[in-house]
Amino acid sequence: MNKRDARRRVEETIANRESDLLELLEELVSAKSVTGREPRGQAVMLEAFDRLDLEVDTWEPSVERLSDHPGFFRTSSYDEHGYDGRENAVATIPGEGEGPTLALSGHIDVVPADPESAWESDPWALRRDGDELYGRGVSDMKGGLAAMVLAVETLADEGIELAGDLYLQSTIEEEAGGVGGVLSALERGYVPDAAIIPEPFGLPNVGIASAGVMFFDVTVPGKKAHAAWGHQGVSAFDKACRIRGALEELNEKRQDRIDFPPAYGADPSLEGHVTNINLGVVEGGDWPATVPAEVTMKGRVGWPPGETRGEVREAIEGVIAEAADDDEWLAANPPIVEWAGWNAAPHEVPRDAEIVEIVERNAESITGEEGSFVGGNAALDERFYQRYYDVPVVTAGPYGPNLHGVDEYTTVSSLLETAQTLAVSAIDYCGIAE
Ligand SMILES: [Zn+2]
């Protein structure tokens, strides 16, 4: 069989296998694998791999083995749940020739569905309404996992043997940083020549970049006093507001200065907001009638490719130090900045990488629409491949405008198009055995 016939056959077959796709997706959604509780979802994936008779490797990540890696940070999901029992799974479909190795990679964890009562139907039961599918994870990204399985199953059923190896992998804790997931798989030796991750960027758009993300705490000191003698105290809250003002000013300057068109390729409302500083938690004080002695603000900074983590840290620490210098109390009692939690660098894949061109071409021909290059505004698993292993990686997945939200949804048609794009791109990239 030549490549053209093979591609036509898998496209046709996948178009008729909606029920297989939905059956697996239904099981995956019901498995309720919120980050930290991946095993129930992973069990469904392992059964699917088993049905396909694939050789599978499973393992728990090890912090000791990962902690020296430049991409490592201790994730909140590790702190809360540890890694015991939280296995990753990689199935290898050996190639029958000398072609390059491709990984199809997806994460099995999902974010919580709270408040569940706000959903129109049970978030942990797949619901179909016409072409639309509802449920936690249908787009992010159990739909992508089901599409990956359907793609591989179809290649096997059509008797198409690839020339290069294919990794079919289901990993943990992407939503908490992916350190124990994709990074652990790469460190275990699953380093392909290229990778595709079907996160819901909405075909025919293809993702080639992701933002860097870091979390930080700013602890601002004050001086405790009874409210009646408030003039003798120093409100940490008032001082924190000065720091907040300085960060807000920095945020505006950065948003004026920093541009990155792929970040708003699929969502024009993001133009002018490709970098952002958010203060998401403020804690402080202990009594309404007491001047607060300490306030901690917990923030997140996100930024597109183009800056290093060091430069971003310096910018934030710099404006905080400057604001403190302008204030008599803070100059003598400087705020403390700590960087803890999320610590992910941005990534960007060259547009002329072979896998990018292949996936872009196939996504456009399968959907019949013109796509654009897009970038993720949050850190993605993709960064590990590109930044630390120089493996070009492209994001290509279903429609999913409402991911992480209430009534998360996608469409049957975009999931089938995803499976088609994955299967024909594997044929194009890995080649077909003689
Ligand atoms: Zn995702």
Residues whose N, C-alpha, C, O or C-beta is under 5 A from the ligand:
A	BS01	ZN	D140 M141 E199
